[in-house]
Every structure is written in C-alpha cells, then in structure tokens.
Amino acid sequence: MNMKFMDGDIREISKSRTFRGILLGIVIAVIALLIFQVGVFVGETKATFSYGLGDNYYRAFEGRGVGSDTPPTGGHLDGTMPGAFGATGKVVAVDLPNIVIASSDDVEKTVTVATDTIVRQYQNTVTSNDITVDEYVVVIGEPEQDGDIDAKLIRIVPPPADGGVPGAATTSMAIPAIPEQGPAY
C-alpha cells in the first residue's frame, strides 16, 4: 500500500464534519460519565454515613443504646426534640481527646475534642486541658458515625441554678402585668 495515500485519507477524514461530530459526542459522553461517577461517590459516602449513624441514632441523640429498654428521653432543652449537634451538662470524665458529659437526665455523651476545637470560658479562649471534671459545658459539634460528638465549640459555663439548664440565664424578677385598657374608639 502507498503510505501517502493512507496519510491523505486520514487527514481528509479528520477534517470531515461527521468525524468531528463523532469525536465531540465521545468527549461529551466521557465527561457525562465522569460527572455521574462523582455523583455515585458522593451518594455512597452520604449513604455510608447515614447507615452508620442510623445504627447509633438513639445513643447519639436520645442517650440510649441500640436494643435498650430505656424509653426515649428527647434531649432538647424542653425534652421534645433530640439535641442533634451538641450536648449540655456536667463533665464526668476527661481523657483527652475525649470527654464524657452527663446531661440533667443522667444521659452520658462522649465528645471528641480535636486540636482545632475552640474552647471558651466567659470571654477567654482556653485550651482543652482547662476542662476538668465537675465543670458544666455546652458543646456544639457534628455527630460521628459511632454516636460520639465531634466538638467544634466547647463553652465552659457556670453551674445551673436550681437544677436548670447549665449556662441559661436566670432571673428572679417578676414580669410586670400589663394594665387592661378599655376599647379604643
């Protein structure tokens, strides 16, 4: 065969509109498959997290283990909604990077303290080494698959007054009654 003849045919084919359309279609299909694969990866990661968290839901949010006979306790300050991303209570154990907090209804939650966790006491930023047993804390963070809380912010607060919520504002002032007025004409 003559190589010049084949070389000329390849050049003509690569210049044709049909060849360019087919090549563009292949490139678009490859890009679409890559985008689909990224979506599958993200979906699988979310599903894995949800599955692991589902196994530990009651431990994470209601303070009871899987298969426990303990009834749900809520976990929110008014007991109606789980405290999904945090904990409030008394520190009962410190073994950094973990601390254990007991809420007012004696449900213990394990909190993981990372190096980037912000720890505050009043207006001061302190370190996680300043957290001690019998202090009261409010923790804000993210749930981990094993039911623990990955702390983003820990605030050391004063002990609760009269068994209330730690760090909550209390007042002994009575709210004055609003005098009743007649209809406005």
URTA-V525248 format. One record per helix or strand of 2 or more residues. SS is the DSSP state (2 for helix, 1 for strand). FROM is the first residue (numbers start at 1). LEN is the number of residues. If there is no record, write none. Layout:
# URTA-V525248
SS&FROM&LEN ; SS&FROM&LEN
This chain:
# URTA-V525248
2&3&13 ; 2&17&39 ; 2&57&6 ; 1&86&10 ; 1&98&5 ; 1&108&14 ; 1&124&3 ; 2&128&3 ; 1&136&8 ; 1&149&9 ; 2&161&3
